[in-house]
Amino acid sequence: MPASSPARPARPARPGRHRRPARRLPLQSLALTPLLGAALLVGTGGAPPASTTAPPAAAPQAVKAAPKKTVNVASAPVAAVPRRIQALRLTAAQRGKPYRWGAAGPYAFDCSGLIYYVYRTRLHVALPRTANAQRLRTVRVAKSNILAGDLVFFMSAGRAYHVGVYAGSGKVWHSPRPGQRVQLSKLWTSAWVAGRVR
């Protein structure tokens, strides 16, 4: 019997060497695969797929723009202070300015000149210059319905001889007479009527 040949011992693995895969894809085909897929999807209206070799980049968040609101200033409703309250504030702001007959501001006033200045010059409301003409231009208000900012006309013989702005609580802002200044006074008579500027 012939002698059997001895078995060959397994060769120890050399350090630093790795086993190669059985089948390797060329690098060119790996680079072309995403491009071909993208071209096919773009041609059909789809979005290109993310590459399988790198993690997809975070897509930027689409920020939804707030709808623009256009406001027409000429027609927009304005929550304004009522005109009579504006008139009251403007009249009170003249406190301490001297009385001068025939004066209509801004540094001195007679009684109707104070009202004329507030309404005509500051609030741009057409109002006559004299107290009685101002009374005739306003809407009559019952004494029980008078509101702050309404006008108070002091009457004698059916005509207004003096005017002021009602401040509430039975008081009126006015420019009283020579030697005095614009001031807040208590109503001193019952011979008055109230009017509201239209």
C-alpha angles and dihedrals in degrees: 000000000000115000114255116240115250117257115258113246117240113263112244114242113257116236116251096026123109128196114258119232116256093244128026126197115221114250092239092063092050091054094047098047097077092042093053092047091050092049091052093049094045089051090055095043097256130125120262115257121248115261115264092216097061133034113259116260116246109265113235112257112250109236113212108224115226112247112260114243117208116202122200101217093199093059102028113114111246122205091222130173109258112264094241089057091049088051091050092051093046091049092049088050089064091062114142097020112132128255114246122171111247093010121133101182165209092168102017137016145190115213099272091034088063091053092043091051094049097046104030102034103030105026096029094229117146105242127157122248104241129068097241093046089050090052091053091050095054131078112253114247125195114244089240090057099045115134133197108277096032117124122253116209118197109216137212125167091351095306133099111243098171137025138193141163118262111239098183131254092065094301133123136197111225147141100247113191145309113314093027135089138225104289147156112256138175115251103266099191141030093224096100140103130206128231134183122213110241 
